[in-house]
Amino acid sequence: MTKEKYCIDLFRYKRYETSEVTVGTIKIGAENPIVVQSMTTTNTNDTNATVSQIKCICDAGGQLVRMTTQGKKEALNLEFIKRDLLKDGYNVPLVADVHFNTSAAYIAAEHIEKVRINPGNFADGAKRFADIAYTDESYSEEVLQIKDKLIPLLNICKKRGVALRIGTNHGSLSDRIMSRYGDTPIGMVESCMEYLRICKSEDFFNIVLSIKASNARIMVHTVRLLVQKMFEEDMCFPLHLGVTEAGEGEDGRIRSAVGIGALLADGIGDTIRVSLTENPENEIPVGRKIVEYIRARKNHEAIRKIEDSAYSPFAYERRKSRSLRNVGGDNIPVIIGRNRPGDDPVDFEIGDSNNKKSIDFSGIVTLKRWEEMKRDERFFPFMTFREFLDVGKVHNELQFVSITYSQLNSQVIESLKKADSVVLVLKCETSNNVAEQRAAFMFLQHHHLDNPVVLYKSYKGVFGKETQIEAACDLGPLFLDGYGDGIWIDADDEEASIVNSTMLSILQAARVRFSKPDYISCPGCGRTLFNLQETTAMVKKRTAHLKGLKVAVMGCIVNGPGEMADADYGYVGSAFGKVTLYYQRQIVKRNIPEEDAVDELVQLIKEKGDWVEPCR
């Protein structure tokens, strides 16, 4: 383990070896392949619809399927769902997703292979969002109540060989945990650990853990903290990874890849679920792509280790860099690319072969071309590492220098200290982009170099959806950890609009630059009270021009009020055909007819002063 005690080696990809858990026909953890799973969106009481959807998930490559199990009726129907699947030749392990209802968990454990419980509401009941003062005695009494309700479930699981997932959500911490730890990573970890300690005392170890949030940064830092805490208490249970309410389309895929990819890159994670507001079978290819892309870096080229750096794995802290024009310092990360009509403009435009550029944008050209242009001050030179060592500082304001981690040495340190206008363009030489570029930042910190750094990555061939996932896995994790003052994805010129959109989406997923509204939308389940895909599309259509606004579209109240903690506005299903609107986590309008709810949301945004009319 590293000194941070959350991964085996920061500089070499190797999976963190957890204990092995059996879930029906599959095994999770240890050296077993990472399992890709999904969750149904049907009513669990509708056997035919649920069986049909599970088959679609399996046919797409899903290895484990979860179903919402609100009550006893749904729990009892799991037997018939399992029966029909087996009859049709589908022996996929099934998981019951239980909130609030301990009896449903007990029944579910009698029929299928795995039960998921939420520490925030399994024993503590529904969250009251109240500021409750707990004494040590009253706090301990509630912990004992957990034991009283959990042990009967453990006994059933032991008897039948059923696995248990202890799944903490950022949006549903109990009032008791909130009272002592607040809405914090430590609180989320302790919510999990309370249950783990009881399981350990009862000699029950067939456990998978998860800690999820819609905010990828919070999710990543909290899971790392959980791994560290388990290490301290001599535990090594398998981990289920996912970013809740990731959304749909490009945003949902990139947000998931940034969060899940960051943890997989450090060897953390034994099973994953990509939560998209789409048909559940669409989640599987995305999950498989993330897993395969990270796994391909096994046995990668050696990366030089750095000791004693200021790297912060458990909390966001942006690396301190000097401000050069609009790069570095407190400036938002810049994007470097090619402009196309109708696109969001890049911050620095790459000069083309004719060096045509709009005077509205800063241009970057090679050092040779810049000299031919008689050092036109409207342009900034981009030079190789060797050119920089030869000529040093050539521009008083800004010059870009391409460099790799292996090129950082004592000579470069001295040259950089003499050239105060240099922005480093950090490239990668190994297949482990995250570890190599992170090591470069650690080197810069160790030697107290504060040059701004632009993260660079080149992708050859057609830049499409799969390449977007690769870029999110490569670059997003570094921004989550506070590394990077800009992003530059180099791809085929004709794909410029996709590339620019991808760069902006990665920065938004990492919470470092907001270029459009931020939507938190859940994938839906059997608890969902309206058509999430249609509703999310309608909300987006009406609010897409409100840059930086955060809007949550949640299917039900299980995670809704809490998971939208970051959101300015919330649209939450409260009953069939009814919607409740929130402003900054406070209920503003209750039980609005679904057909009026989007109009009411727009009106609420106007009332709060956050509305601007869209450009015509």
C-alpha positions in Angstrom: 0.0 0.0 0.0 1.1 3.6 -0.5 1.7 5.9 2.4 -1.8 7.2 1.8 -3.1 3.7 2.3 -5.7 3.7 -0.4 -4.0 2.0 -3.3 -1.1 -0.5 -3.9 1.1 1.8 -5.9 0.5 5.3 -7.2 2.9 4.8 -10.1 2.0 1.3 -11.3 -1.4 -0.1 -12.1 -2.3 -3.0 -9.9 -5.7 -3.9 -8.6 -6.2 -3.7 -4.8 -6.8 -7.3 -3.8 -10.0 -7.6 -1.8 -11.8 -10.6 -0.4 -13.8 -12.8 -2.7 -17.6 -12.7 -2.5 -19.9 -15.2 -4.2 -23.1 -13.9 -5.7 -24.9 -16.8 -7.3 -22.9 -17.9 -10.4 -20.3 -15.1 -10.2 -17.5 -14.1 -7.9 -16.7 -10.5 -7.1 -13.3 -9.3 -5.7 -9.9 -10.9 -5.3 -8.4 -11.6 -8.7 -11.8 -12.1 -10.5 -12.6 -9.8 -13.5 -14.5 -6.6 -12.7 -18.2 -7.3 -13.0 -20.4 -4.9 -15.0 -24.0 -4.6 -13.8 -27.2 -2.6 -14.2 -30.6 -2.0 -12.6 -34.2 -2.4 -14.0 -36.5 0.5 -14.3 -39.7 -1.5 -14.4 -42.3 -2.1 -11.6 -41.0 -5.2 -9.8 -44.5 -6.4 -9.5 -44.8 -6.6 -13.3 -43.1 -10.0 -13.7 -43.2 -10.0 -17.6 -41.8 -6.5 -18.0 -39.1 -7.0 -15.4 -38.0 -10.4 -16.9 -38.0 -8.9 -20.4 -35.8 -6.0 -19.3 -33.4 -8.3 -17.4 -33.0 -10.3 -20.6 -32.1 -7.2 -22.5 -29.5 -6.3 -19.9 -28.0 -9.8 -20.0 -28.0 -9.8 -23.8 -26.0 -6.6 -23.7 -23.4 -8.3 -21.5 -24.7 -7.4 -18.0 -23.5 -9.9 -15.4 -25.6 -8.8 -12.4 -29.0 -7.2 -12.3 -30.6 -5.2 -9.4 -34.3 -4.5 -8.9 -36.1 -2.1 -6.7 -37.8 -3.8 -3.8 -40.0 -1.3 -1.9 -42.0 -3.7 0.1 -43.1 -7.2 0.9 -45.2 -7.6 -2.3 -42.2 -6.8 -4.5 -39.9 -9.0 -2.4 -42.3 -12.0 -2.8 -42.5 -11.5 -6.5 -38.7 -11.9 -6.8 -39.3 -15.7 -6.6 -41.4 -15.6 -9.8 -39.0 -13.3 -11.7 -36.2 -15.7 -10.9 -38.3 -18.7 -11.9 -39.2 -17.3 -15.3 -35.6 -16.2 -16.0 -34.3 -19.7 -15.3 -37.1 -21.2 -17.4 -35.8 -19.2 -20.3 -32.1 -20.1 -19.7 -31.0 -16.8 -17.9 -29.2 -17.8 -14.7 -28.1 -14.2 -14.0 -27.6 -13.4 -10.3 -30.3 -10.9 -9.0 -30.1 -8.2 -6.4 -32.9 -6.7 -4.3 -32.6 -3.0 -3.7 -34.2 -2.2 -0.4 -34.8 1.1 1.3 -36.7 1.7 4.6 -38.3 -1.7 4.8 -36.4 -4.3 6.8 -39.1 -6.9 6.3 -38.7 -6.6 2.5 -35.0 -7.3 2.9 -35.6 -10.5 5.0 -38.1 -11.8 2.4 -35.8 -10.9 -0.6 -32.9 -12.8 1.0 -35.0 -16.0 0.8 -35.4 -15.8 -2.9 -32.4 -14.3 -4.7 -28.6 -14.1 -4.5 -27.9 -10.6 -3.1 -29.6 -7.9 -1.1 -28.6 -4.2 -1.1 -29.4 -2.2 2.0 -28.8 1.5 2.6 -27.2 2.4 6.0 -29.0 5.7 5.8 -32.5 4.2 6.1 -32.3 0.5 6.8 -32.6 0.9 10.6 -32.9 4.7 11.1 -36.0 5.1 8.9 -36.9 8.0 6.7 -34.7 11.1 7.0 -36.3 14.0 8.7 -33.7 16.6 7.6 -33.8 17.8 11.2 -31.1 19.2 13.4 -31.2 16.7 16.2 -28.9 16.9 19.2 -27.6 13.4 20.1 -25.9 12.6 23.4 -23.3 9.8 23.3 -25.9 7.6 25.0 -28.7 8.3 22.5 -26.3 7.9 19.6 -25.1 4.5 21.0 -28.7 3.4 21.5 -29.5 4.0 17.8 -26.4 2.0 16.8 -27.7 -0.9 18.9 -31.0 -0.7 17.0 -29.0 -1.3 13.8 -27.7 -4.5 15.3 -31.2 -5.6 16.3 -32.5 -5.2 12.7 -29.4 -6.3 10.8 -28.5 -9.6 12.6 -31.8 -11.3 11.4 -30.9 -10.4 7.8 -27.3 -11.7 8.3 -28.6 -15.0 9.6 -30.8 -15.5 6.5 -27.9 -14.6 4.3 -25.6 -17.1 6.1 -28.2 -19.9 5.8 -28.7 -19.4 2.0 -25.3 -18.1 1.0 -26.7 -14.7 0.0 -24.4 -11.8 -0.4 -25.1 -8.4 1.1 -24.3 -5.0 -0.4 -23.9 -2.2 2.1 -24.6 0.8 -0.1 -24.2 4.3 1.3 -25.6 7.3 -0.8 -24.5 10.8 -0.3 -28.1 11.8 -0.6 -29.5 9.6 2.2 -27.3 9.8 5.2 -29.3 9.3 8.4 -30.1 12.1 10.8 -27.9 10.5 13.4 -24.8 10.5 11.1 -25.6 14.0 9.9 -25.8 15.3 13.5 -22.3 14.1 14.3 -20.4 14.2 11.0 -22.4 16.5 8.8 -22.8 16.0 5.0 -19.2 15.0 4.7 -17.0 12.2 3.3 -16.2 11.1 6.9 -19.9 10.8 7.6 -20.4 8.7 4.5 -17.5 6.4 5.5 -18.7 6.0 9.1 -22.2 5.2 7.9 -20.7 2.2 6.1 -18.3 1.2 8.8 -21.0 1.0 11.5 -22.6 -1.8 9.5 -19.3 -3.5 8.6 -18.3 -3.7 12.3 -21.5 -5.4 13.1 -21.1 -7.9 10.2 -17.5 -8.6 11.3 -18.6 -9.2 14.9 -21.2 -11.7 13.6 -18.6 -13.5 11.3 -20.4 -12.5 8.2 -18.1 -11.5 5.3 -20.0 -12.1 2.1 -20.2 -8.3 1.7 -19.8 -5.8 -1.1 -19.5 -2.1 -0.3 -20.4 1.1 -2.2 -20.3 4.8 -1.5 -21.9 6.9 -4.2 -22.6 10.5 -5.0 -23.7 12.4 -8.1 -20.6 14.6 -7.6 -17.7 12.6 -9.0 -15.2 14.5 -6.9 -17.0 13.7 -3.7 -17.5 10.1 -4.7 -13.8 9.5 -5.6 -12.4 11.1 -2.5 -14.9 9.3 -0.2 -14.2 5.9 -1.7 -10.5 6.4 -1.2 -11.2 7.4 2.4 -13.3 4.2 2.9 -10.4 2.0 1.6 -8.0 3.7 4.0 -10.4 3.2 6.9 -10.9 -0.5 6.0 -7.2 -0.9 5.9 -6.9 0.6 9.4 -9.5 -1.8 10.7 -8.1 -4.9 8.9 -10.9 -5.2 6.3 -10.7 -5.6 2.6 -14.2 -6.0 1.2 -14.9 -5.7 -2.5 -16.1 -2.4 -3.8 -19.0 -1.5 -6.1 -18.3 1.8 -8.0 -20.7 4.3 -9.6 -21.6 7.9 -9.9 -25.3 8.3 -9.1 -27.7 10.3 -11.2 -25.0 10.7 -13.9 -27.5 11.8 -16.5 -27.8 10.8 -20.2 -25.9 11.1 -23.4 -22.4 12.6 -23.6 -22.7 14.2 -20.1 -23.8 10.9 -18.4 -21.1 8.9 -20.0 -18.3 11.3 -19.3 -19.3 12.0 -15.7 -19.4 8.2 -15.1 -16.0 7.7 -16.8 -14.3 10.4 -14.9 -15.5 9.1 -11.5 -15.3 5.4 -12.0 -12.2 5.7 -14.1 -10.3 7.6 -11.4 -10.8 4.8 -8.9 -10.2 2.0 -11.3 -7.0 3.7 -12.4 -5.6 3.2 -8.9 -6.7 -0.4 -8.8 -9.9 0.2 -6.7 -13.2 -1.4 -7.7 -14.5 -4.9 -8.2 -17.9 -4.2 -9.8 -19.3 -1.1 -11.5 -22.6 0.3 -12.6 -22.9 3.3 -15.0 -26.2 5.1 -14.0 -27.7 6.6 -17.1 -31.1 8.2 -17.6 -31.6 5.8 -20.6 -32.7 2.2 -21.1 -30.6 0.2 -18.7 -29.1 -2.0 -21.3 -27.4 1.1 -22.7 -25.3 1.2 -19.5 -23.5 -2.1 -20.2 -21.4 -1.1 -23.2 -20.2 2.0 -21.4 -19.3 0.1 -18.3 -17.4 -2.5 -20.3 -15.5 0.1 -22.3 -14.4 1.8 -19.0 -13.2 -1.5 -17.5 -11.5 -2.7 -20.7 -9.7 0.6 -21.2 -8.3 0.7 -17.7 -7.4 -3.0 -17.7 -5.4 -2.5 -20.9 -2.7 -0.6 -19.0 -1.7 -3.7 -17.0 2.1 -4.2 -17.2 2.5 -0.7 -18.5 5.9 1.0 -18.9 7.8 1.9 -15.7 7.0 5.3 -14.2 9.6 7.0 -12.0 8.4 7.3 -8.4 8.3 10.5 -6.4 8.3 10.7 -2.6 7.2 13.4 -0.3 4.8 15.3 -2.5 1.9 17.5 -1.6 -0.6 15.1 -3.3 -4.0 15.2 -1.6 -6.1 12.1 -2.3 -8.9 12.6 0.2 -9.9 16.2 -0.4 -9.9 18.7 -3.3 -7.0 21.1 -3.3 -6.0 22.8 -6.5 -2.3 22.9 -7.2 -1.0 26.4 -6.7 0.3 27.9 -10.0 1.2 31.4 -11.1 -1.3 33.3 -13.3 -0.1 34.0 -16.8 -2.8 36.0 -18.6 -5.8 33.7 -18.3 -3.9 30.5 -17.5 -3.2 29.2 -14.1 -3.7 30.9 -10.7 -7.3 31.2 -9.8 -8.4 31.2 -13.5 -10.7 28.4 -14.6 -8.9 25.8 -16.7 -8.6 26.8 -20.3 -9.3 24.7 -23.4 -7.0 24.6 -26.4 -8.3 23.5 -29.8 -9.8 24.5 -33.1 -12.8 26.8 -33.4 -15.7 25.9 -35.7 -18.8 28.1 -36.5 -21.5 27.6 -33.9 -19.2 25.9 -31.4 -18.4 27.2 -27.9 -15.2 29.1 -28.6 -11.9 27.7 -27.3 -9.6 29.8 -25.1 -6.6 29.3 -27.3 -6.9 28.4 -31.0 -4.3 26.1 -32.7 -2.9 27.8 -35.7 -3.7 26.0 -39.0 -1.5 25.6 -42.0 -2.3 29.0 -43.3 -2.2 30.6 -39.8 -5.6 32.2 -40.3 -7.3 33.2 -37.1 -9.9 35.5 -35.7 -8.6 38.4 -33.8 -11.1 37.5 -31.1 -9.1 34.5 -30.1 -5.6 33.9 -28.8 -3.6 31.7 -31.3 -0.9 29.2 -30.7 1.7 28.4 -33.5 5.0 26.5 -33.6 8.1 28.4 -32.6 9.4 28.3 -36.2 6.2 29.8 -37.6 6.1 32.4 -34.9 9.6 33.5 -35.9 8.5 33.6 -39.5 5.6 35.9 -38.4 8.2 38.2 -36.8 7.1 37.3 -33.3 3.5 38.6 -33.8 2.4 39.4 -30.2 -1.2 38.3 -31.0 0.2 34.7 -31.2 2.0 32.6 -28.7 4.8 30.2 -29.5 4.5 26.5 -28.9 7.9 24.8 -28.6 9.4 21.5 -28.0 11.3 20.6 -24.8 14.6 20.8 -26.7 13.8 24.1 -28.3 13.0 25.5 -24.9 16.4 24.4 -23.5 18.1 26.0 -26.5 16.3 29.4 -26.6 14.7 29.8 -23.1 12.3 32.7 -22.6 11.2 34.2 -25.9 7.8 35.8 -25.1 7.2 38.2 -22.2 3.6 37.1 -21.6 3.1 33.5 -22.6 4.9 30.6 -24.3 3.9 27.0 -24.4 6.4 24.2 -23.9 5.8 20.6 -24.6 7.2 18.2 -22.0 6.8 14.7 -20.6 7.5 13.4 -17.1 10.7 11.6 -18.2 12.1 14.9 -19.5 11.7 16.7 -16.1 15.2 16.8 -14.6 17.6 19.3 -12.8 18.5 21.1 -16.1 14.8 21.7 -16.8 14.2 22.9 -13.2 16.8 25.6 -13.6 15.6 26.6 -17.1 12.0 26.9 -15.8 13.1 29.1 -12.9 14.6 31.5 -15.3 11.6 31.7 -17.7 8.6 33.1 -15.8 6.3 33.1 -18.9 6.2 29.3 -19.5 3.0 27.2 -19.6 3.9 23.5 -19.7 2.0 21.3 -22.1 2.2 17.9 -20.3 2.2 14.9 -22.7 2.2 11.2 -21.9 4.6 8.5 -23.0 3.1 5.4 -21.2 -0.3 3.7 -21.4 -1.0 4.8 -17.8 -1.9 8.4 -18.4 -3.2 9.1 -14.9 -0.2 7.7 -13.0 2.4 9.3 -15.3 0.9 12.8 -15.5 0.1 12.7 -11.7 3.8 11.9 -11.1 4.8 14.9 -13.2 2.7 17.2 -11.0 4.1 15.6 -7.9 7.6 16.3 -9.3 6.7 20.0 -9.9 5.3 20.3 -6.4 8.3 18.6 -4.8 10.6 21.1 -6.6 8.4 24.1 -5.9 7.7 24.9 -9.6 4.5 26.9 -10.1 4.3 26.9 -13.9 0.7 26.5 -15.1 0.2 23.1 -16.8 -2.1 22.1 -19.6 -3.0 18.4 -19.9 -2.4 17.1 -23.4 -3.6 13.9 -24.9 -3.6 12.8 -28.6 -6.2 10.3 -30.0 -5.8 8.9 -33.5 -8.6 7.8 -35.7 -12.2 8.8 -35.5 -13.0 10.7 -32.3 -16.4 9.3 -31.3 -18.3 8.1 -28.2 -15.7 5.5 -27.2 -12.9 7.9 -27.5 -14.8 10.4 -25.3 -14.8 7.7 -22.6 -11.1 7.2 -23.0 -10.4 10.9 -22.7 -12.6 11.2 -19.6 -10.7 8.3 -18.0 -7.3 9.7 -18.9 -7.8 13.4 -18.0 -10.8 13.8 -15.7 -9.2 12.1 -12.7 -6.3 14.6 -12.7 -8.7 17.6 -12.5 -10.6 15.8 -9.7 -7.4 16.0 -7.7 -6.7 19.6 -8.4 -4.1 19.0 -11.2 -4.4 20.9 -14.4 -4.8 24.5 -15.6 -6.0 23.6 -19.0 -6.9 20.8 -21.4 -5.8 20.0 -24.9 -7.2 17.0 -26.8 -5.5 16.5 -30.1 -7.7 14.6 -32.6 -8.6 14.7 -36.3 -9.4 18.3 -37.4 -12.9 17.4 -38.8 -13.9 16.2 -35.3 -13.2 19.6 -33.7 -16.8 20.2 -32.5 -16.9 16.8 -30.7 -13.5 17.3 -29.3 -14.3 20.8 -27.9 -17.5 19.5 -26.4 -15.7 16.6 -24.8 -13.1 18.9 -23.2 -15.8 21.1 -21.7 -17.8 18.1 -20.5 -14.7 16.6 -18.8 -14.0 19.9 -17.0 -17.6 20.1 -15.9 -17.7 16.5 -14.7 -14.6 17.2 -12.6 -16.3 20.3 -11.2 -13.7 22.8 -12.3 -15.4 24.7 -15.1 -19.1 25.0 -15.9 -20.0 25.8 -19.5 -23.6 24.7 -19.5 -26.3 23.8 -17.0 -25.4 20.9 -14.7 -28.1 18.2 -14.7 -28.4 15.6 -12.0 -30.8 13.0 -13.3 -31.3 9.6 -11.9 -31.5 6.5 -14.1 -35.0 5.5 -12.8 -36.1 2.3 -11.1 -39.4 0.7 -10.0 -39.9 3.5 -7.6 -39.9 6.1 -10.4 -43.1 8.2 -10.5 -42.9 9.6 -14.0 -41.1 9.0 -17.4 -37.6 10.1 -16.5 -36.2 10.2 -20.0 -39.0 12.3 -21.4 -39.1 14.6 -18.4 -35.3 15.1 -18.4 -35.4 15.9 -22.1 -38.2 18.5 -21.5 -36.3 20.1 -18.6 -33.2 20.3 -20.7 -35.0 21.8 -23.7 -36.4 24.6 -21.6 -33.2 25.3 -19.5 -30.3 24.4 -21.8 -29.2 28.1 -22.2 -28.9 28.7 -18.4 -25.1 28.3 -18.1 -23.9 27.1 -14.7 -27.4 26.5 -13.3 -27.7 23.1 -11.5 -31.0 21.3 -11.9 -31.9 17.9 -10.4 -34.5 15.6 -12.0 -35.2 12.8 -9.5 -37.7 10.0 -9.9 -38.6 9.5 -6.2 -37.8 10.7 -2.7 -35.3 7.9 -1.8 -32.2 9.9 -2.9 -33.9 13.0 -4.4 -33.8 15.6 -1.6 -30.3 14.6 -0.4 -28.6 13.7 -3.7 -29.5 17.1 -5.1 -27.6 18.9 -2.4 -25.5 20.6 -5.1 -28.5 21.6 -7.2 -30.0 25.0 -7.3 -33.4 23.5 -8.3 -35.0 20.1 -7.8 -37.8 18.4 -9.7 -38.7 15.3 -7.6 -41.5 12.8 -8.1 -43.7 12.8 -4.9 -46.7 10.6 -6.0 -47.9 9.1 -9.2 -48.5 12.0 -11.6 -47.3 14.6 -9.0 -44.1 16.5 -8.7 -42.6 18.6 -5.9 -40.2 21.4 -6.7 -37.2 22.4 -4.6 -35.1 25.5 -4.4 -31.7 25.0 -2.7 -33.0 21.8 -1.0 -36.1 23.5 0.4 -39.6 22.5 -0.8 -41.2 25.4 -2.6 -44.2 23.8 -4.4 -45.8 20.5 -3.5 -47.7 17.9 -5.6 -47.9 19.8 -8.8 -49.6 17.9 -11.7 -46.9 16.4 -13.9 -48.2 18.1 -17.0 -47.7 21.5 -15.4 -44.4 20.8 -13.5 -41.9 21.9 -16.2 -43.7 25.2 -16.7 -43.8 25.7 -12.9 -40.1 24.9 -12.7 -39.4 27.6 -15.3 -41.6 30.1 -13.4 -39.7 29.3 -10.1 -36.4 29.9 -11.8 -37.7 33.3 -13.0 -39.1 34.1 -9.5 -35.6 33.5 -8.0 -33.9 35.7 -10.5 -31.9 33.0 -12.3 -33.7 33.1 -15.6 -32.4 34.8 -18.8 -34.2 34.7 -22.1 -32.6 32.4 -24.7 -30.8 33.9 -27.6 -32.9 33.9 -30.8 
